[in-house]
Amino acid sequence: MAERKKKGVVAPKYQQTVSRATPQAITALVKKLPAEAGPIEARKKALYDLTLMISNVTQQDQDALLKTSEEHNLVGILATLLKDAEEAEREAEQAGEEATEDADVSAIKVGRKTLGMDYVATKLYVLTLYVNLCFIGGAEQLRNPPTGMELLFDTVLETADESGESGDTLIYYATAGLHNCCLHKSFAECANSKKNAYQRFTELKARCELCPQKEEHGQSPAAQTACPLCAVSMWAGLCLTHWQRYNKPNQWPPVGQLVNGVQAEAEAPAAEPPAAEPAAA
């Protein structure tokens, strides 16, 4: 019987045809990601192919994939690619160049079609790769400098709630990634360094209140995960739970975190009990 593929998270607009995610195939695509490999459009195309390939990795290839991604520092390469994509887009806007089908830093060629791939879309694919690396056991790689976990935190903290569908999608993937990283003290350490992390996770935890079917979804883990509002709410709540767990015996919420817009301060030490009066002779 053919082995069943273990599906990861797949970003929108993917074509569901892909080569098997062998170490050789992964290595070939990873080598196309650095700046010296070619223009930004070609690097984005490699990112697109790699994200799709890893989302369809089979159980038997997972260990080899994790080893390959660690050897090539895939997490760091992706972080650099994202910065370069943002810079290329900014330079094109400043130059006032009209994008054409042959020279557009915000698009890639997929077969005969042109697929829009601006900075936000590129970030979505990078986050998807991070989430799927965690999904198959590679969360540790996101904790190594340059830390992918830092990018996940910054996405959650800096993406405004009113940024529309694209912003909601970024928050969904970033929160999923942080949920996969939160079972480690490094998560608490990173969260402690972000002064608005506690308040932001608390806000995201309340997102399920916006779902008209929250009670129904709460009875089914599959339905809860499939609903963007309920899934983000669940993941944010678990992030808070494990953050507090690894923050002990320190104060909760942590000192320096914003709580309802006010910075939490260190608790005053308990007052010493008064000295007992000497007993009468």
DACOR-V869272 format. One record per pair of residues at least 12 apart in sequence whose ideal C-beta (glycine too) atoms are under 10 Angstrom apart, sorted by the first residue. I is the first residue (numbers start at 1). J is the second residue. D is the distance in whole Angstrom. If there is no record, write none. Layout:
# DACOR-V869272
I,J,D + I,J,D
This chain:
# DACOR-V869272
2,58,10 + 3,58,6 + 3,59,7 + 3,60,7 + 3,61,10 + 4,58,8 + 4,59,8 + 5,20,10 + 5,21,10 + 5,55,10 + 5,56,6 + 5,57,8 + 5,58,5 + 5,59,8 + 5,61,10 + 6,55,10 + 6,56,9 + 6,57,7 + 6,58,7 + 6,59,5 + 6,60,10 + 6,61,10 + 6,62,8 + 6,135,8 + 6,136,8 + 7,55,7 + 7,56,7 + 7,57,9 + 7,132,10 + 7,135,9 + 8,51,9 + 8,54,7 + 8,55,4 + 8,56,8 + 8,57,7 + 8,128,8 + 8,129,9 + 8,131,7 + 8,132,4 + 8,133,9 + 8,134,9 + 8,135,5 + 8,136,7 + 9,51,10 + 9,54,10 + 9,55,7 + 9,127,9 + 9,128,6 + 9,129,10 + 9,130,10 + 9,131,5 + 9,132,6 + 9,134,10 + 9,135,7 + 9,172,9 + 9,173,7 + 9,176,7 + 9,177,9 + 10,51,8 + 10,52,7 + 10,54,10 + 10,55,5 + 10,56,8 + 10,128,7 + 10,132,9 + 11,48,9 + 11,51,7 + 11,52,9 + 11,55,8 + 11,121,8 + 11,124,5 + 11,125,6 + 11,126,10 + 11,127,8 + 11,128,4 + 11,129,9 + 11,131,9 + 11,132,10 + 11,169,8 + 11,173,8 + 12,121,9 + 12,124,8 + 12,128,10 + 12,165,10 + 12,169,8 + 13,48,9 + 13,110,9 + 13,115,7 + 13,116,9 + 13,117,9 + 13,121,8 + 13,124,10 + 14,48,8 + 14,51,8 + 14,52,5 + 14,55,8 + 14,56,10 + 14,110,10 + 14,115,10 + 14,125,9 + 14,128,9 + 15,48,9 + 15,49,10 + 15,52,7 + 15,110,7 + 15,111,8 + 15,113,9 + 15,115,9 + 16,52,8 + 16,55,10 + 16,56,8 + 17,52,9 + 17,56,9 + 17,111,10 + 18,49,8 + 18,50,10 + 18,51,10 + 18,52,5 + 18,53,5 + 18,54,9 + 18,55,8 + 18,56,5 + 18,57,10 + 19,49,8 + 19,52,9 + 19,53,6 + 19,56,9 + 20,53,8 + 20,56,8 + 20,57,8 + 20,58,7 + 20,60,10 + 20,61,7 + 21,50,9 + 21,52,9 + 21,53,5 + 21,54,6 + 21,55,9 + 21,56,7 + 21,57,4 + 21,58,7 + 21,61,5 + 21,62,9 + 21,64,9 + 21,65,6 + 21,68,9 + 21,136,10 + 22,53,9 + 22,57,10 + 22,58,10 + 22,61,6 + 22,64,7 + 22,65,9 + 22,68,9 + 23,61,8 + 23,63,10 + 23,64,5 + 23,65,7 + 23,67,7 + 23,68,5 + 23,69,10 + 23,71,9 + 24,64,10 + 24,68,9 + 25,49,9 + 25,50,9 + 25,53,7 + 25,61,9 + 25,65,10 + 25,68,10 + 26,50,7 + 26,53,7 + 26,54,8 + 26,57,9 + 26,61,9 + 26,64,8 + 26,65,6 + 26,67,10 + 26,68,5 + 26,69,7 + 26,72,8 + 26,74,8 + 27,68,6 + 27,69,10 + 27,71,9 + 27,72,7 + 28,46,9 + 28,49,10 + 28,50,10 + 29,45,9 + 29,46,5 + 29,47,8 + 29,48,10 + 29,49,6 + 29,50,4 + 29,51,10 + 29,53,7 + 29,54,9 + 29,74,10 + 30,46,8 + 30,50,7 + 30,68,7 + 30,69,7 + 30,71,9 + 30,72,5 + 30,73,9 + 30,74,6 + 30,77,7 + 30,78,9 + 31,46,8 + 31,72,8 + 31,77,10 + 32,44,10 + 32,45,8 + 32,46,4 + 32,47,9 + 32,49,9 + 32,50,8 + 33,46,5 + 33,47,7 + 33,50,8 + 33,72,9 + 33,74,8 + 33,77,5 + 33,78,7 + 33,80,8 + 33,81,6 + 33,84,10 + 34,46,10 + 34,72,10 + 34,76,10 + 34,77,6 + 34,80,7 + 34,81,8 + 34,84,9 + 35,77,10 + 35,80,7 + 35,81,8 + 35,83,10 + 35,84,6 + 37,77,10 + 37,81,10 + 39,88,9 + 39,103,9 + 39,105,8 + 40,81,8 + 40,84,6 + 40,85,6 + 40,87,9 + 40,88,5 + 40,89,9 + 40,92,10 + 40,105,5 + 40,106,10 + 40,108,9 + 40,117,10 + 40,122,9 + 41,85,10 + 41,88,9 + 41,102,10 + 41,103,8 + 41,104,7 + 41,105,6 + 41,106,9 + 41,107,7 + 41,108,6 + 41,109,8 + 41,117,8 + 42,108,8 + 42,109,9 + 43,77,10 + 43,80,10 + 43,81,6 + 43,84,7 + 43,85,8 + 43,88,10 + 43,108,9 + 43,122,9 + 44,81,8 + 44,84,10 + 44,85,7 + 44,88,9 + 44,105,8 + 44,106,9 + 44,107,9 + 44,108,5 + 44,109,10 + 44,115,9 + 44,117,5 + 44,118,10 + 44,121,9 + 44,122,6 + 44,125,8 + 45,107,10 + 45,108,5 + 45,109,7 + 45,110,7 + 45,115,9 + 45,117,8 + 46,81,9 + 46,108,9 + 47,77,10 + 47,78,7 + 47,81,6 + 47,82,9 + 47,85,9 + 47,108,9 + 47,117,8 + 47,121,10 + 47,122,7 + 47,125,5 + 47,126,7 + 47,128,10 + 47,129,8 + 48,108,6 + 48,109,10 + 48,110,7 + 48,115,7 + 48,117,7 + 48,121,9 + 48,122,9 + 48,125,6 + 49,108,10 + 49,110,9 + 50,69,10 + 50,74,8 + 50,78,9 + 50,125,9 + 50,129,7 + 51,78,10 + 51,124,9 + 51,125,5 + 51,126,8 + 51,127,10 + 51,128,5 + 51,129,5 + 51,132,8 + 52,125,9 + 52,128,9 + 52,129,10 + 53,65,9 + 53,129,10 + 53,132,10 + 54,69,8 + 54,74,9 + 54,128,9 + 54,129,6 + 54,131,10 + 54,132,5 + 54,133,7 + 54,135,9 + 54,136,8 + 54,138,10 + 55,128,7 + 55,129,9 + 55,131,9 + 55,132,6 + 55,135,9 + 56,132,10 + 57,132,8 + 57,135,9 + 57,136,6 + 59,136,9 + 61,136,9 + 62,135,9 + 62,136,5 + 62,137,7 + 62,138,9 + 63,136,9 + 63,137,8 + 65,132,10 + 65,133,8 + 65,136,7 + 65,137,10 + 65,138,8 + 66,133,7 + 66,136,7 + 66,137,6 + 66,138,5 + 66,140,9 + 66,141,8 + 67,138,10 + 69,129,9 + 69,133,6 + 69,136,10 + 69,138,6 + 69,141,6 + 70,133,10 + 70,138,8 + 70,140,8 + 70,141,6 + 70,144,8 + 73,141,9 + 73,144,8 + 73,146,9 + 74,129,8 + 74,130,9 + 74,133,8 + 74,138,9 + 74,141,7 + 74,148,9 + 75,126,9 + 75,129,9 + 75,130,7 + 75,133,7 + 75,138,8 + 75,141,5 + 75,142,6 + 75,143,9 + 75,144,7 + 75,145,10 + 75,146,7 + 75,147,8 + 75,148,4 + 75,149,9 + 75,151,9 + 76,141,9 + 76,144,8 + 76,145,8 + 76,146,5 + 76,147,9 + 76,148,8 + 77,146,10 + 78,122,10 + 78,123,10 + 78,125,9 + 78,126,5 + 78,127,9 + 78,129,6 + 78,130,7 + 78,133,10 + 78,146,10 + 78,148,7 + 78,151,9 + 79,126,8 + 79,130,9 + 79,146,5 + 79,147,8 + 79,148,7 + 79,150,8 + 79,151,6 + 80,146,8 + 81,122,8 + 81,125,10 + 81,126,7 + 82,119,8 + 82,122,6 + 82,123,6 + 82,125,9 + 82,126,5 + 82,127,9 + 82,151,7 + 83,119,10 + 83,151,10 + 84,105,10 + 84,122,9 + 85,105,8 + 85,106,9 + 85,117,8 + 85,118,8 + 85,119,5 + 85,120,10 + 85,121,9 + 85,122,4 + 85,123,8 + 85,125,10 + 85,126,9 + 86,118,10 + 86,119,5 + 86,120,10 + 86,122,8 + 86,123,8 + 87,105,10 + 87,119,9 + 88,105,4 + 88,106,9 + 88,119,9 + 88,122,10 + 89,105,6 + 89,106,6 + 89,118,6 + 89,119,5 + 89,120,10 + 89,122,9 + 90,105,10 + 90,119,9 + 91,105,8 + 92,104,8 + 92,105,5 + 92,106,8 + 93,105,10 + 93,106,10 + 101,114,6 + 102,114,10 + 104,116,9 + 104,117,9 + 104,118,10 + 105,117,9 + 105,118,8 + 105,119,9 + 105,122,10 + 106,118,4 + 106,119,8 + 106,120,10 + 106,121,8 + 106,122,9 + 107,121,10 + 108,121,9 + 108,122,10 + 118,166,9 + 120,159,10 + 120,163,9 + 120,166,5 + 120,167,8 + 120,169,9 + 120,170,7 + 121,166,8 + 121,169,10 + 123,151,8 + 123,155,7 + 123,159,10 + 123,166,9 + 123,169,10 + 123,170,6 + 123,173,9 + 123,174,9 + 124,155,10 + 124,166,8 + 124,169,6 + 124,170,6 + 124,172,10 + 124,173,7 + 124,174,10 + 125,173,10 + 126,148,8 + 126,151,7 + 126,155,10 + 126,173,9 + 127,148,9 + 127,151,8 + 127,152,7 + 127,155,7 + 127,169,9 + 127,170,7 + 127,171,10 + 127,172,9 + 127,173,4 + 127,174,6 + 127,175,10 + 127,176,8 + 127,177,6 + 128,169,10 + 128,173,6 + 128,176,9 + 128,177,9 + 129,148,9 + 129,173,10 + 129,177,10 + 130,142,6 + 130,148,5 + 130,149,9 + 130,151,7 + 130,152,7 + 130,155,10 + 130,173,8 + 130,174,9 + 130,176,9 + 130,177,5 + 130,178,10 + 130,180,9 + 130,181,9 + 131,152,9 + 131,172,10 + 131,173,6 + 131,174,9 + 131,175,10 + 131,176,5 + 131,177,5 + 131,178,10 + 131,179,9 + 131,180,7 + 131,181,10 + 132,173,10 + 132,176,10 + 132,177,9 + 132,180,10 + 133,148,8 + 133,177,9 + 133,180,9 + 134,148,9 + 134,149,10 + 134,152,10 + 134,176,8 + 134,177,6 + 134,178,9 + 134,179,9 + 134,180,3 + 134,181,6 + 135,176,9 + 135,177,9 + 135,180,7 + 137,180,10 + 138,180,9 + 139,177,9 + 139,180,5 + 139,181,5 + 139,182,9 + 139,183,8 + 139,184,7 + 139,186,10 + 139,187,9 + 140,181,9 + 140,184,8 + 140,186,9 + 142,177,7 + 142,178,9 + 142,180,8 + 142,181,6 + 142,184,10 + 142,186,9 + 142,187,10 + 143,181,7 + 143,184,7 + 143,185,10 + 143,186,5 + 143,187,8 + 143,189,10 + 143,190,8 + 144,186,10 + 147,181,10 + 147,186,8 + 147,190,7 + 148,177,8 + 148,181,9 + 149,177,8 + 149,178,7 + 149,180,10 + 149,181,5 + 149,182,10 + 149,184,9 + 149,186,7 + 149,187,7 + 149,189,10 + 149,190,6 + 149,191,10 + 150,190,7 + 150,193,9 + 150,194,9 + 151,174,8 + 151,177,9 + 152,173,8 + 152,174,5 + 152,175,8 + 152,176,9 + 152,177,4 + 152,178,5 + 152,179,10 + 152,180,9 + 152,181,7 + 152,187,10 + 152,190,9 + 153,174,8 + 153,177,9 + 153,178,7 + 153,181,9 + 153,187,9 + 153,190,6 + 153,191,7 + 153,193,9 + 153,194,6 + 153,197,7 + 153,200,9 + 154,174,8 + 154,194,8 + 155,167,10 + 155,170,5 + 155,171,7 + 155,173,8 + 155,174,4 + 155,175,9 + 155,177,9 + 155,178,9 + 156,170,9 + 156,171,6 + 156,173,10 + 156,174,5 + 156,175,6 + 156,177,9 + 156,178,7 + 156,194,9 + 156,197,8 + 156,200,6 + 156,201,8 + 156,204,7 + 156,232,9 + 156,235,10 + 156,236,8 + 156,239,9 + 157,171,10 + 157,174,9 + 157,194,6 + 157,195,10 + 157,196,6 + 157,197,7 + 157,199,10 + 157,200,5 + 157,201,9 + 158,170,9 + 158,174,10 + 158,196,10 + 158,200,10 + 159,171,5 + 159,174,8 + 159,200,10 + 161,200,10 + 161,203,8 + 161,204,9 + 161,207,9 + 165,228,10 + 168,207,10 + 168,228,6 + 168,229,9 + 168,232,8 + 169,228,8 + 171,200,10 + 171,204,7 + 171,207,9 + 171,228,9 + 171,232,6 + 171,236,9 + 172,228,5 + 172,229,9 + 172,231,7 + 172,232,6 + 172,235,9 + 173,232,10 + 174,232,9 + 174,235,10 + 175,200,10 + 175,201,9 + 175,204,6 + 175,207,10 + 175,228,10 + 175,231,8 + 175,232,5 + 175,233,9 + 175,234,9 + 175,235,5 + 175,236,6 + 175,238,10 + 175,239,7 + 176,225,9 + 176,231,7 + 176,232,8 + 176,235,6 + 177,235,9 + 178,190,9 + 178,191,9 + 178,197,10 + 178,201,9 + 178,235,7 + 178,236,8 + 178,238,9 + 178,239,5 + 178,242,10 + 178,243,10 + 179,231,9 + 179,232,9 + 179,234,8 + 179,235,4 + 179,236,8 + 179,237,9 + 179,238,6 + 179,239,6 + 179,242,9 + 180,235,9 + 181,239,9 + 181,242,9 + 182,235,9 + 182,238,6 + 182,239,5 + 182,240,9 + 182,241,8 + 182,242,4 + 182,243,7 + 182,245,9 + 182,246,8 + 183,238,9 + 183,242,6 + 183,245,9 + 183,246,9 + 184,242,8 + 184,246,7 + 185,242,10 + 185,243,10 + 185,245,9 + 185,246,5 + 185,247,9 + 186,246,9 + 187,239,8 + 187,242,7 + 187,243,7 + 187,245,10 + 187,246,7 + 188,239,10 + 188,242,8 + 188,243,5 + 188,244,8 + 188,245,8 + 188,246,4 + 188,247,5 + 188,248,9 + 188,250,9 + 188,254,8 + 189,243,10 + 189,246,8 + 189,247,9 + 190,243,10 + 191,239,8 + 191,240,9 + 191,242,10 + 191,243,5 + 191,244,10 + 191,246,9 + 191,247,8 + 191,254,8 + 191,257,8 + 192,243,8 + 192,246,10 + 192,247,7 + 192,250,8 + 192,254,5 + 192,255,9 + 192,256,7 + 192,257,8 + 193,254,10 + 193,256,9 + 194,256,10 + 194,257,8 + 194,258,10 + 195,254,9 + 195,256,6 + 195,257,6 + 195,258,6 + 195,263,7 + 195,264,9 + 196,257,8 + 196,258,5 + 196,259,10 + 196,261,9 + 196,263,10 + 197,239,9 + 197,240,9 + 197,243,8 + 197,253,10 + 197,254,9 + 197,257,7 + 197,258,9 + 198,240,7 + 198,243,8 + 198,244,10 + 198,252,9 + 198,253,5 + 198,254,7 + 198,256,9 + 198,257,4 + 198,258,7 + 198,259,6 + 198,264,8 + 199,253,9 + 199,257,7 + 199,258,5 + 199,259,6 + 199,260,7 + 199,261,8 + 199,262,10 + 199,264,10 + 200,236,8 + 200,239,10 + 200,257,10 + 200,258,9 + 201,235,9 + 201,236,5 + 201,237,8 + 201,238,10 + 201,239,5 + 201,240,5 + 201,243,8 + 201,257,10 + 202,236,8 + 202,237,9 + 202,240,7 + 202,253,9 + 202,257,10 + 202,258,10 + 202,259,8 + 202,260,9 + 203,233,10 + 203,236,8 + 204,229,10 + 204,232,5 + 204,233,7 + 204,234,10 + 204,235,8 + 204,236,4 + 204,237,8 + 204,239,9 + 204,240,9 + 205,232,9 + 205,233,5 + 205,234,8 + 205,235,9 + 205,236,4 + 205,237,5 + 205,238,9 + 205,239,9 + 205,240,7 + 205,241,10 + 206,229,10 + 206,233,7 + 206,236,9 + 206,237,9 + 207,227,10 + 207,228,8 + 207,229,5 + 207,230,8 + 207,231,9 + 207,232,5 + 207,233,4 + 207,234,9 + 207,236,7 + 208,224,9 + 208,227,8 + 208,229,6 + 208,230,5 + 208,231,9 + 208,232,8 + 208,233,4 + 208,234,8 + 208,236,10 + 208,237,9 + 209,229,8 + 209,233,8 + 210,229,5 + 210,230,9 + 210,233,9 + 211,224,9 + 211,227,6 + 211,228,9 + 211,229,4 + 211,230,5 + 211,231,10 + 211,233,8 + 212,229,10 + 213,227,7 + 213,229,9 + 213,230,8 + 214,227,8 + 214,229,8 + 214,230,6 + 214,233,8 + 216,230,10 + 217,229,9 + 217,230,5 + 217,231,9 + 217,233,10 + 217,234,9 + 218,230,7 + 218,233,10 + 218,234,9 + 221,234,9 + 240,252,10 + 240,253,9 + 243,257,10 + 250,266,10 + 250,267,10 + 251,264,7 + 251,265,9 + 251,266,7 + 251,267,5 + 252,264,9 + 254,266,10 + 255,267,8
